[in-house]
């Protein structure tokens, strides 16, 4: 079972990035997938999640209207489109799989992190 996050990088304020979370060893159809981020010295925060049962999405207030989570079950991949990035979005981003189809479940699988740096 593996979750491989990718797509991070350096971007200027106002720019965009799309993160990908590729699952292997299991099918995303049965798991809610979330994105978390962590800044050194700060608590990890959940920023978005998509359920597998009805594709319900949730977002942290600070990213609402800027970030969009989506899934492509055929590719077993979840995406996080991030627009209008600000320096406050700089963090290591992790994708995780919940223990069920709802975002209410706790984390069961962790993916690797991908660094996002927003700087001019």
C-alpha positions in Angstrom: 0.0 0.0 0.0 1.5 3.3 -1.0 0.5 6.9 -1.6 2.9 8.9 -3.7 2.5 12.7 -3.5 4.1 14.8 -6.2 3.8 18.2 -7.8 5.3 20.5 -5.2 7.9 23.1 -6.1 8.8 26.8 -5.9 6.2 29.3 -7.1 5.7 33.0 -6.9 2.9 34.5 -4.9 -0.3 34.4 -7.0 0.9 31.4 -8.8 -0.6 27.9 -9.1 0.5 24.3 -8.5 -1.3 21.0 -8.9 -0.4 18.3 -6.4 -1.0 14.6 -7.3 -1.5 11.7 -5.0 -1.1 8.4 -6.7 -2.3 5.3 -4.9 -0.9 1.8 -5.4 -1.8 -1.4 -3.7 -5.3 -0.4 -3.0 -8.3 1.3 -4.7 -9.2 4.8 -3.9 -12.9 3.9 -4.6 -13.2 2.8 -1.0 -11.1 5.5 0.9 -11.6 9.1 1.5 -8.4 11.0 0.6 -7.2 14.1 2.3 -4.4 16.6 2.1 -2.5 17.8 5.1 0.3 20.3 5.4 2.9 21.0 8.0 5.2 23.9 8.6 8.2 23.3 10.9 7.4 24.3 14.4 3.6 24.3 13.8 0.9 21.7 14.1 0.0 19.7 11.1 -3.3 20.9 9.6 -5.9 19.2 7.4 -6.7 21.4 4.5 -8.9 19.4 2.2 -10.6 16.0 1.9 -12.7 14.2 -0.7 -15.0 11.3 0.2 -15.1 8.2 -2.0 -18.8 7.5 -1.3 -20.3 10.7 -2.8 -17.3 12.9 -3.7 -18.2 15.3 -1.0 -15.3 17.8 -0.5 -14.2 19.8 2.5 -11.8 22.6 2.8 -10.1 24.5 5.6 -11.2 28.1 5.6 -7.8 29.5 4.7 -7.9 27.6 1.3 -11.6 27.8 0.4 -12.0 29.4 -3.0 -8.4 28.9 -3.9 -7.8 25.1 -3.6 -9.8 22.4 -5.4 -9.6 18.7 -4.6 -10.6 16.1 -7.2 -10.2 12.5 -7.9 -9.7 10.4 -11.0 -10.6 6.8 -10.0 -9.5 5.5 -13.4 -6.0 6.7 -12.6 -6.3 6.0 -8.9 -5.2 9.5 -8.3 -6.4 12.5 -6.2 -5.4 16.0 -7.2 -5.1 19.3 -5.3 -5.3 22.3 -7.5 -3.8 25.3 -5.7 -4.4 28.7 -7.1 -3.5 32.2 -5.9 -0.9 30.9 -3.6 0.5 33.0 -0.9 3.7 32.7 1.3 1.5 31.4 4.1 0.8 28.3 1.9 4.5 27.3 2.1 4.6 23.9 3.8 5.2 20.2 3.2 2.0 18.7 1.8 1.0 15.1 2.6 -1.8 13.1 1.1 -3.5 10.5 3.4 -6.1 7.9 3.0 -8.8 7.6 5.7 -10.0 4.4 7.2 -13.2 4.4 5.2 -15.1 6.2 2.5 -16.0 9.2 4.6 -13.7 12.1 5.6 -14.9 11.6 9.2 -12.6 8.5 9.5 -9.1 8.8 10.9 -6.0 8.5 8.8 -5.1 4.9 7.9 -2.4 5.4 5.3 0.2 8.2 4.9 1.9 9.3 1.8 5.2 11.0 1.4 5.4 14.7 1.6 6.0 17.2 -1.2 7.4 20.6 -0.5 5.5 23.7 -1.6 7.4 27.0 -1.4 5.7 30.3 -2.3 8.2 33.0 -2.6 9.2 35.9 -4.8 
